[in-house]
């Protein structure tokens, strides 16, 4: 088992134990252990194979170590199997409903015999949930609103999670000598923030050998179907992967077809028809010759199909980056020769949202700076939380000014051009005020405004809070502007058109938060901001050194929004960025 699978098993065990009313200290140990394991640079399986003592790792106790050994040896936890003999596994789905923890889920199961999301929805609609102690009508409505999120989390996984699976699958498949080329298609290739399944395309003349090798992937739990050139499997977490083996002359056509999107391909086929062509996963075929229909088109040779470029060129179209293939404006841009190169990881020069040990981060200023330099960045901003975020030990004015003094000292002692900026992620309070006084904010280099509390306020109130922050002369950027957590929490109700207008009028930046659970702003908002000329800042919101690598998820999201390097402010040097702050 890989580290993610081990961590997920420990988290599920903790949830089931809490559901059963077990010792809270043991639950905390399993959850802490899961966090440690997920962040480990080494494989737990390789550590066990080398007979390393897992308990020497900070945060791993004897109980967690024993569970790791059991998982690596058998792929299962006997303790979890025992619990699942008394409660159905579907109760874990209840825990994906926002605000519904294991204790409340246990109450629903014990008092109303609710075992799954469908039963929970029916109970809420019948007003049965509100009759339970500590629930009430408001809680019942919140649960009902969150069921759709929980259902989506069962059906679609984060792109970042799919990417890890793709890495494991690719490593497995490259061991098959019968494969000439392989690519992953579908929503994964297009970079959608969630992925429903995986499409794997393989160029090979020996489908039997390829499918045999695919079937040896250790995470497969069952084979759904196997034909001559296609094989569908279900993994241990119920996720589906479809393998298709195609000949070299059709590989480009198949890659274009199975990448999608459906709406993009509808337009592609429509353009083909107007040109007297037919396009499918096997290639591009003529349906007319000199204005006359061709009989038996299936017997005609393909005029294109080996590469995607050839397929698009046969229709008089340029090759489209996969992230753009959503039938939004890509064809319009192609017709006016307005497609521009999309942003790349190498374009980034700074990261302007991260946290340190001063609040809820795991590393020091010096450690974050060193890690950023290793990744080729030229500047960062340290933006710990302000005092309103008490659970993160947010900074008051005195602690913030002391931190800024330490940053000044760090920069003064630096022997290179790398710059650490004095920043803060300052909360927008429920009454609309900023969490720290203007006389303090005025002394910083980079002030972020964000909204963490009062997210259930009415639309006008939340919008007014954000607009007030944008109008504040010391605020540079609004962080994660809609507050969503993918598959966990819906965005708060905010008038984004008003936010865009205010940002444009005041010359303020909007963030694309690269954390894979946020990706906030989403792609359609990014496209709208681009059209209005609002600079976007792609930040990691890193709480540890490893979090700096999340920038790649933000880049993928920015590409889906059609952003070029020029549309992203922190592709510029800090001196160039300073001239943009507050520019009207």
C-alpha positions as CSV (number, residue, x, y, z in Angstrom):
1,X,0.0,0.0,0.0
2,X,1.2,3.5,-0.7
3,X,1.2,6.3,1.9
4,X,-2.1,7.9,0.8
5,X,-3.9,4.6,1.1
6,X,-2.4,3.9,4.5
7,X,-3.4,7.4,5.7
8,X,-6.9,7.0,4.4
9,X,-7.3,3.7,6.1
10,X,-6.2,5.2,9.4
11,X,-8.6,8.1,9.0
12,X,-11.5,5.7,8.2
13,X,-10.6,3.6,11.3
14,X,-10.6,6.7,13.5
15,X,-14.0,7.8,12.0
16,X,-15.5,4.4,12.6
17,X,-14.1,4.2,16.2
18,X,-15.5,7.6,17.0
19,X,-18.8,6.5,15.4
20,X,-18.7,3.6,17.9
21,X,-17.9,5.9,20.8
22,X,-14.3,4.8,21.3
23,X,-11.4,6.4,23.3
24,X,-10.8,10.0,21.9
25,X,-7.1,9.8,22.6
26,X,-6.7,6.8,20.4
27,X,-8.7,8.5,17.6
28,X,-6.4,11.5,17.8
29,X,-3.3,9.3,17.5
30,X,-4.7,7.6,14.4
31,X,-5.6,11.0,12.8
32,X,-2.2,12.6,13.7
33,X,-0.5,9.5,12.4
34,X,-2.4,9.7,9.1
35,X,-1.3,13.4,8.6
36,X,2.3,12.4,9.3
37,X,2.2,9.5,6.9
38,X,0.6,11.5,4.1
39,X,3.5,14.1,4.3
40,X,6.3,11.6,4.6
41,X,8.8,11.8,1.7
42,X,9.6,8.1,2.2
43,X,7.3,5.2,1.5
44,X,6.0,3.5,4.7
45,X,6.2,0.2,2.8
46,X,9.9,0.7,2.0
47,X,10.6,1.7,5.6
48,X,9.0,-1.5,6.8
49,X,10.8,-3.5,4.2
50,X,14.2,-2.1,5.4
51,X,13.1,-2.9,9.1
52,X,13.1,0.8,10.1
53,X,11.5,1.6,13.4
54,X,8.4,3.7,12.5
55,X,8.0,4.9,16.1
56,X,11.1,7.0,15.6
57,X,9.1,9.2,13.3
58,X,7.7,12.2,15.0
59,X,3.9,11.6,15.5
60,X,4.0,7.8,15.0
61,X,3.3,5.8,18.1
62,X,3.3,2.1,18.7
63,X,-0.4,1.6,17.9
64,X,-0.1,3.5,14.6
65,X,3.1,1.6,13.7
66,X,1.4,-1.7,14.3
67,X,-1.5,-0.7,12.0
68,X,1.0,0.3,9.3
69,X,2.7,-3.1,9.4
70,X,-0.7,-4.8,9.2
71,X,-1.8,-2.7,6.2
72,X,1.5,-3.2,4.3
73,X,1.3,-7.0,5.0
74,X,-2.3,-7.6,4.2
75,X,-3.9,-4.5,2.8
76,X,-6.5,-4.5,5.5
77,X,-7.1,-3.7,9.1
78,X,-8.8,-6.5,11.1
79,X,-10.1,-3.9,13.6
80,X,-11.9,-2.1,10.8
81,X,-13.3,-5.3,9.5
82,X,-14.7,-6.2,12.9
83,X,-16.5,-2.8,13.2
84,X,-17.9,-3.2,9.7
85,X,-19.5,-6.5,10.8
86,X,-21.7,-4.5,13.1
87,X,-22.3,-1.3,11.0
88,X,-22.6,-0.9,7.2
89,X,-19.7,0.7,5.4
90,X,-22.1,3.2,3.9
91,X,-22.2,5.1,7.2
92,X,-18.8,6.5,6.2
93,X,-20.6,8.4,3.4
94,X,-22.6,10.3,6.1
95,X,-19.3,11.8,7.4
96,X,-18.8,13.5,4.0
97,X,-21.8,15.7,4.7
98,X,-20.5,19.2,5.8
99,X,-20.9,19.7,9.6
100,X,-22.0,16.0,10.2
101,X,-19.3,14.5,12.3
102,X,-19.0,10.9,13.6
103,X,-21.0,11.6,16.8
104,X,-24.0,13.1,15.0
105,X,-23.8,10.4,12.3
106,X,-23.9,7.8,15.1
107,X,-27.0,9.5,16.5
108,X,-28.7,9.3,13.1
109,X,-27.8,5.6,12.8
110,X,-28.8,4.6,16.3
111,X,-32.0,6.7,16.5
112,X,-33.3,6.7,13.0
113,X,-31.5,3.7,11.5
114,X,-30.0,5.9,8.8
115,X,-27.3,4.0,6.9
116,X,-26.7,6.0,3.7
117,X,-27.2,9.3,2.0
118,X,-30.5,8.4,0.4
119,X,-32.0,7.4,3.8
120,X,-30.6,10.6,5.3
121,X,-32.2,12.8,2.5
122,X,-35.5,11.1,3.0
123,X,-35.4,11.6,6.8
124,X,-34.6,15.3,6.4
125,X,-37.4,15.8,3.8
126,X,-39.8,14.1,6.3
127,X,-38.5,16.5,9.1
128,X,-37.5,13.5,11.2
129,X,-33.9,14.7,11.8
130,X,-35.0,18.0,13.5
131,X,-36.7,16.0,16.2
132,X,-33.5,14.5,17.5
133,X,-31.7,16.2,20.5
134,X,-29.1,18.8,19.5
135,X,-30.2,18.9,15.8
136,X,-33.2,21.2,15.2
137,X,-34.7,22.6,12.0
138,X,-31.7,24.7,11.0
139,X,-29.3,21.8,11.4
140,X,-31.6,19.6,9.4
141,X,-31.7,22.1,6.5
142,X,-27.9,22.4,6.6
143,X,-27.6,18.6,6.4
144,X,-30.0,18.5,3.5
145,X,-28.1,21.2,1.7
146,X,-24.8,19.3,2.2
147,X,-26.0,15.9,1.0
148,X,-25.3,16.9,-2.7
149,X,-21.7,17.7,-1.7
150,X,-21.3,14.3,0.0
151,X,-22.7,12.5,-3.0
152,X,-20.3,14.3,-5.3
153,X,-17.4,13.4,-3.1
154,X,-18.4,9.7,-3.6
155,X,-18.6,10.0,-7.4
156,X,-15.7,12.3,-8.2
157,X,-12.2,12.7,-6.7
158,X,-10.0,15.7,-6.6
159,X,-7.7,16.2,-9.6
160,X,-4.8,16.1,-7.3
161,X,-5.9,12.7,-6.0
162,X,-6.4,11.4,-9.5
163,X,-3.0,12.7,-10.4
164,X,-1.4,10.5,-7.8
165,X,-3.3,7.5,-9.1
166,X,-2.1,8.4,-12.6
167,X,1.5,8.4,-11.4
168,X,1.1,4.9,-9.9
169,X,-0.7,3.6,-13.0
170,X,1.9,5.0,-15.3
171,X,4.8,3.5,-13.2
172,X,3.0,0.1,-13.4
173,X,2.2,0.3,-17.2
174,X,5.7,1.4,-18.4
175,X,6.9,-2.0,-17.4
176,X,4.9,-3.5,-20.3
177,X,7.2,-3.8,-23.3
178,X,4.2,-4.2,-25.7
179,X,3.3,-0.5,-25.1
180,X,4.6,2.0,-27.6
181,X,2.9,5.0,-26.1
182,X,0.3,5.7,-23.4
183,X,-1.7,8.8,-22.4
184,X,-4.5,9.6,-19.9
185,X,-7.5,11.3,-21.4
186,X,-10.9,12.5,-20.2
187,X,-11.5,15.1,-17.5
188,X,-8.1,14.3,-16.0
189,X,-6.2,15.5,-19.1
190,X,-8.4,18.6,-19.3
191,X,-7.5,19.4,-15.7
192,X,-11.0,19.5,-14.3
193,X,-10.9,20.1,-10.5
194,X,-12.6,16.8,-9.9
195,X,-12.4,13.5,-11.9
196,X,-15.1,10.9,-12.2
197,X,-13.1,8.1,-13.8
198,X,-9.8,7.6,-15.7
199,X,-9.4,6.9,-19.4
200,X,-6.1,5.3,-20.3
201,X,-5.2,5.0,-24.0
202,X,-2.4,2.8,-25.2
203,X,-0.7,2.4,-28.6
204,X,0.1,-1.2,-29.1
205,X,-0.3,-4.1,-31.5
206,X,-0.6,-6.6,-28.7
207,X,-3.7,-5.8,-26.8
208,X,-3.8,-9.1,-25.0
209,X,-0.4,-8.6,-23.3
210,X,-1.3,-5.0,-22.5
211,X,-4.5,-6.0,-20.8
212,X,-2.9,-8.8,-18.9
213,X,-0.3,-6.4,-17.5
214,X,-3.0,-3.9,-16.7
215,X,-4.9,-6.5,-14.8
216,X,-1.8,-7.0,-12.5
217,X,-2.1,-3.5,-11.1
218,X,-2.3,-4.2,-7.3
219,X,-5.1,-1.7,-6.6
220,X,-7.6,-3.4,-8.8
221,X,-10.5,-5.0,-6.8
222,X,-12.6,-6.3,-9.7
223,X,-12.7,-6.5,-13.5
224,X,-15.9,-4.9,-14.8
225,X,-15.5,-6.0,-18.4
226,X,-12.8,-7.2,-20.8
227,X,-13.0,-7.3,-24.6
228,X,-10.6,-7.5,-27.5
229,X,-9.2,-3.9,-27.1
230,X,-11.0,-2.5,-24.0
231,X,-10.8,-3.4,-20.3
232,X,-12.7,-1.7,-17.4
233,X,-11.7,-2.2,-13.8
234,X,-12.8,-1.0,-10.4
235,X,-10.2,-0.1,-7.9
236,X,-10.3,-0.8,-4.1
237,X,-11.9,2.7,-3.5
238,X,-14.6,2.0,-6.1
239,X,-12.9,4.3,-8.7
240,X,-13.2,3.1,-12.3
241,X,-10.4,3.0,-14.9
242,X,-11.0,2.2,-18.5
243,X,-8.1,1.0,-20.7
244,X,-8.3,1.2,-24.5
245,X,-5.7,-0.2,-26.9
246,X,-5.6,1.5,-30.3
247,X,-3.4,1.2,-33.3
248,X,-0.8,3.9,-34.0
249,X,-2.7,5.3,-37.0
250,X,-5.7,6.1,-34.8
251,X,-3.9,7.1,-31.6
252,X,-4.3,10.9,-32.1
253,X,-7.9,10.6,-33.1
254,X,-8.7,8.4,-30.1
255,X,-6.8,10.8,-27.8
256,X,-8.8,13.8,-29.1
257,X,-12.1,11.9,-28.9
258,X,-11.7,10.6,-25.4
259,X,-10.2,13.8,-24.0
260,X,-13.4,15.6,-24.8
261,X,-15.2,17.6,-23.5
262,X,-18.4,16.4,-24.9
263,X,-19.4,19.9,-25.9
264,X,-16.1,20.6,-27.5
265,X,-16.4,17.4,-29.6
266,X,-19.9,18.3,-30.7
267,X,-18.5,21.4,-32.3
268,X,-15.6,19.5,-33.8
269,X,-18.0,17.0,-35.4
270,X,-20.2,19.8,-36.6
271,X,-17.2,21.5,-38.4
272,X,-16.2,18.2,-39.9
273,X,-19.7,17.6,-41.3
274,X,-19.6,21.1,-43.0
275,X,-16.3,20.1,-44.7
276,X,-17.7,16.8,-45.9
277,X,-15.8,14.8,-43.3
278,X,-16.7,12.4,-40.5
279,X,-14.6,12.2,-37.4
280,X,-14.5,9.6,-34.6
281,X,-12.1,7.8,-32.4
282,X,-10.6,5.9,-35.4
283,X,-9.7,8.9,-37.5
284,X,-11.0,11.5,-40.0
285,X,-12.8,10.2,-43.1
286,X,-14.2,11.8,-46.2
287,X,-18.0,11.6,-46.7
288,X,-18.0,13.7,-49.9
289,X,-15.9,13.9,-53.0
290,X,-16.3,16.8,-55.3
291,X,-19.6,17.6,-53.6
292,X,-21.0,14.1,-54.0
293,X,-21.6,11.7,-51.2
294,X,-19.3,8.8,-50.8
295,X,-20.8,5.4,-50.4
296,X,-19.3,2.9,-47.8
297,X,-17.4,5.6,-45.9
298,X,-16.3,3.0,-43.5
299,X,-14.1,1.5,-46.2
300,X,-12.4,4.8,-47.0
301,X,-8.9,5.3,-45.6
302,X,-8.5,7.8,-42.8
303,X,-7.1,11.2,-43.9
304,X,-5.9,12.0,-40.4
305,X,-5.7,10.3,-37.0
306,X,-2.1,9.5,-36.0
307,X,-1.7,12.8,-34.0
308,X,-4.2,15.3,-32.5
309,X,-2.5,18.0,-34.5
310,X,-3.4,16.2,-37.8
311,X,-7.0,15.7,-36.7
312,X,-7.5,19.4,-35.9
313,X,-5.5,20.5,-39.0
314,X,-7.8,18.5,-41.3
315,X,-10.6,20.7,-40.0
316,X,-8.6,23.9,-40.5
317,X,-8.1,24.3,-36.8
318,X,-5.1,24.7,-34.6
319,X,-4.3,22.2,-31.9
320,X,-6.1,23.2,-28.6
321,X,-4.5,22.8,-25.2
322,X,-6.5,20.1,-23.4
323,X,-7.5,22.5,-20.6
324,X,-9.3,24.8,-23.1
325,X,-11.5,22.1,-24.6
326,X,-14.8,23.1,-22.9
327,X,-16.6,24.8,-25.9
328,X,-16.4,28.2,-24.2
329,X,-14.4,30.5,-26.5
330,X,-11.7,28.3,-27.9
331,X,-13.1,28.1,-31.4
332,X,-13.9,31.9,-31.4
333,X,-10.3,32.6,-30.4
334,X,-9.0,30.2,-33.0
335,X,-10.9,31.9,-35.8
336,X,-9.5,35.3,-34.9
337,X,-6.0,33.9,-34.4
338,X,-6.2,35.0,-30.7
339,X,-5.1,31.8,-29.0
340,X,-2.1,32.7,-26.8
341,X,0.3,30.3,-25.0
342,X,-1.0,29.4,-21.6
343,X,0.8,30.0,-18.4
344,X,3.5,27.4,-17.4
345,X,5.1,26.6,-14.0
346,X,8.3,28.1,-15.1
347,X,6.6,31.6,-15.5
348,X,6.1,31.9,-11.7
349,X,8.4,34.3,-9.8
350,X,6.7,34.7,-6.5
351,X,4.3,33.1,-4.0
352,X,2.3,35.6,-1.9
353,X,0.3,33.5,0.5
354,X,1.9,31.2,3.1
355,X,2.0,30.5,6.8
356,X,4.6,29.8,9.4
357,X,5.0,28.4,12.9
358,X,3.9,31.9,14.2
359,X,0.3,30.7,13.6
360,X,-0.8,27.4,12.1
361,X,2.2,26.7,9.8
362,X,4.8,23.9,10.3
363,X,8.0,25.8,9.2
364,X,9.8,28.9,10.0
365,X,10.3,32.0,7.9
366,X,13.8,30.9,7.1
367,X,12.7,27.4,6.1
368,X,9.9,28.6,3.8
369,X,12.3,31.1,2.2
370,X,15.0,28.4,1.6
371,X,12.4,26.0,0.1
372,X,11.0,28.8,-2.2
373,X,14.5,29.6,-3.5
374,X,15.1,25.9,-4.2
375,X,11.9,26.0,-6.3
376,X,13.2,28.9,-8.4
377,X,11.1,31.7,-6.9
378,X,12.5,35.2,-6.5
379,X,10.2,36.4,-3.6
380,X,7.6,35.3,-1.1
381,X,5.2,36.9,1.3
382,X,4.8,35.6,4.8
383,X,1.0,36.0,5.5
384,X,0.2,34.4,8.8
385,X,-3.4,34.8,10.1
386,X,-4.6,37.8,12.1
387,X,-5.9,37.6,15.6
388,X,-9.6,36.8,14.7
389,X,-8.5,33.3,13.7
390,X,-7.9,32.2,17.3
391,X,-7.8,28.5,16.5
392,X,-4.7,29.3,14.4
393,X,-3.1,31.5,17.1
394,X,-3.6,34.5,14.9
395,X,-1.3,37.5,15.3
396,X,-2.3,40.7,17.1
397,X,-0.6,44.0,16.2
398,X,2.4,43.6,18.5
399,X,3.2,40.0,17.4
400,X,2.8,41.0,13.7
401,X,5.1,44.0,14.0
402,X,7.7,41.8,15.8
403,X,7.4,39.3,12.9
404,X,7.9,42.1,10.4
405,X,11.0,43.3,12.2
406,X,12.3,39.8,12.0
407,X,11.6,39.8,8.2
408,X,13.5,43.1,7.8
409,X,16.4,41.6,9.6
410,X,16.3,38.5,7.4
411,X,16.4,40.5,4.3
412,X,19.2,42.7,5.6
413,X,21.3,39.7,6.3
414,X,20.5,38.0,2.9
415,X,23.4,37.8,0.4
416,X,21.2,37.4,-2.7
417,X,18.3,39.1,-4.5
418,X,15.6,36.9,-2.9
419,X,13.1,39.0,-1.0
420,X,10.7,38.1,1.8
421,X,7.8,40.4,2.0
422,X,6.1,41.6,5.2
423,X,2.5,40.3,4.8
424,X,-0.6,39.3,6.7
425,X,-3.8,37.4,5.9
426,X,-6.1,39.9,7.7
427,X,-9.6,38.7,8.4
428,X,-12.6,40.7,7.2
429,X,-14.7,40.8,10.4
430,X,-18.4,40.0,10.5
431,X,-19.2,43.7,10.8
432,X,-17.1,44.5,7.8
433,X,-14.1,46.0,9.6
434,X,-10.5,44.8,9.1
435,X,-9.1,42.7,11.9
436,X,-6.1,44.9,12.4
437,X,-5.9,48.7,12.5
438,X,-4.9,50.7,9.3
439,X,-1.9,52.2,11.0
440,X,-0.5,48.7,11.4
441,X,-1.5,47.5,7.9
442,X,0.1,50.5,6.4
443,X,3.5,49.3,7.5
444,X,3.3,46.0,5.5
445,X,4.4,45.2,2.0
446,X,1.5,42.8,1.1
447,X,-1.8,42.8,2.8
448,X,-4.3,40.0,2.1
449,X,-8.0,40.3,3.1
450,X,-9.9,37.1,3.6
451,X,-13.2,36.0,5.0
452,X,-13.2,33.0,7.4
453,X,-16.2,33.7,9.7
454,X,-19.8,34.7,9.1
455,X,-19.9,32.7,5.9
456,X,-23.7,32.1,6.2
457,X,-24.5,35.8,6.2
458,X,-26.9,37.1,3.5
459,X,-25.5,37.7,0.0
460,X,-25.6,41.5,0.3
461,X,-23.8,41.5,3.7
462,X,-21.0,39.2,2.5
463,X,-20.6,41.1,-0.7
464,X,-20.4,44.5,1.2
465,X,-17.7,43.0,3.5
466,X,-15.5,42.0,0.6
467,X,-16.2,45.3,-1.3
468,X,-15.2,47.2,1.8
469,X,-11.9,45.3,2.0
470,X,-11.2,46.0,-1.7
471,X,-11.8,49.7,-1.1
472,X,-9.3,49.7,1.9
473,X,-6.2,51.5,0.6
474,X,-3.8,49.0,2.4
475,X,-5.4,45.8,1.0
476,X,-3.6,44.3,-2.0
477,X,-5.6,41.2,-2.7
478,X,-8.7,39.2,-1.7
479,X,-7.7,35.6,-0.8
480,X,-9.8,32.5,-1.9
481,X,-12.7,34.9,-2.8
482,X,-15.6,32.5,-2.7
483,X,-14.5,30.4,0.3
484,X,-15.4,27.0,-1.2
485,X,-13.8,23.7,-0.3
486,X,-14.3,21.2,-3.2
487,X,-16.5,18.3,-2.2
488,X,-16.6,19.7,1.3
489,X,-18.2,23.2,1.4
490,X,-20.1,25.2,-1.1
491,X,-18.9,28.8,-1.8
492,X,-20.5,31.5,0.3
493,X,-23.2,33.6,-1.4
494,X,-21.4,36.5,-2.9
495,X,-22.0,38.8,-5.9
496,X,-18.9,38.1,-7.9
497,X,-19.8,40.5,-10.6
498,X,-19.7,43.3,-8.0
499,X,-16.4,41.9,-6.6
500,X,-14.9,41.9,-10.2
501,X,-16.1,45.5,-10.8
502,X,-14.7,46.8,-7.5
503,X,-11.3,45.0,-8.0
504,X,-11.0,46.5,-11.5
505,X,-11.9,50.0,-10.2
506,X,-9.5,49.9,-7.3
507,X,-6.7,48.1,-9.0
508,X,-6.7,45.2,-6.6
509,X,-5.7,41.6,-7.2
510,X,-7.8,38.5,-6.8
511,X,-6.3,35.2,-5.7
512,X,-6.3,31.8,-7.4
513,X,-5.6,29.7,-4.3
514,X,-3.7,26.6,-5.5
515,X,-4.6,24.4,-2.6
516,X,-6.3,21.4,-4.5
517,X,-9.2,21.5,-2.1
518,X,-9.8,25.2,-2.9
519,X,-8.8,26.1,-6.5
520,X,-10.6,29.3,-5.7
521,X,-11.3,31.2,-8.1
522,X,-12.8,28.5,-10.3
523,X,-12.1,28.5,-14.1
524,X,-15.1,30.4,-15.3
525,X,-14.4,33.2,-12.8
526,X,-10.8,33.3,-14.0
527,X,-11.9,33.7,-17.6
528,X,-14.2,36.6,-16.5
529,X,-11.4,38.3,-14.6
530,X,-9.1,38.0,-17.6
531,X,-11.6,39.7,-19.8
532,X,-11.9,42.6,-17.3
533,X,-8.1,42.9,-17.0
534,X,-8.0,42.0,-13.3
535,X,-4.6,40.7,-12.3
536,X,-4.8,37.2,-10.8
537,X,-2.2,36.0,-8.2
538,X,-1.6,32.3,-8.0
539,X,-0.6,31.4,-4.4
540,X,-0.2,28.1,-2.6
541,X,-1.5,29.1,0.8
542,X,1.2,26.7,2.0
543,X,1.3,25.8,5.7
544,X,4.5,23.8,5.3
545,X,7.4,23.5,2.9
546,X,5.8,20.7,0.9
547,X,2.7,22.9,0.3
548,X,4.8,25.1,-2.0
549,X,4.5,22.4,-4.6
550,X,0.8,22.9,-4.8
551,X,1.5,25.7,-7.2
552,X,1.2,23.1,-10.0
553,X,-2.5,22.7,-9.2
554,X,-3.0,26.5,-9.4
555,X,-1.3,26.5,-12.8
556,X,-3.5,23.8,-14.1
557,X,-6.6,25.7,-12.9
558,X,-5.3,29.0,-14.5
559,X,-4.8,27.2,-17.8
560,X,-8.4,26.1,-17.7
561,X,-9.4,29.7,-17.3
562,X,-7.3,30.6,-20.4
563,X,-4.7,32.6,-18.5
564,X,-1.4,33.4,-20.1
565,X,1.6,34.5,-18.1
566,X,0.7,38.1,-18.6
567,X,-2.7,37.6,-16.9
568,X,-1.0,36.4,-13.6
569,X,0.6,39.2,-11.6
570,X,3.3,37.1,-9.8
571,X,4.9,36.0,-13.0
572,X,6.5,39.5,-12.8
573,X,9.3,40.7,-10.6
574,X,8.4,42.2,-7.2
575,X,9.4,45.7,-8.4
576,X,7.0,45.3,-11.4
577,X,4.3,43.9,-9.1
578,X,4.6,46.9,-6.7
579,X,3.8,49.2,-9.6
580,X,0.5,47.3,-10.1
581,X,-0.7,47.5,-6.5
582,X,-3.6,49.9,-6.3
583,X,-3.1,51.0,-9.9
584,X,-6.4,52.2,-11.3
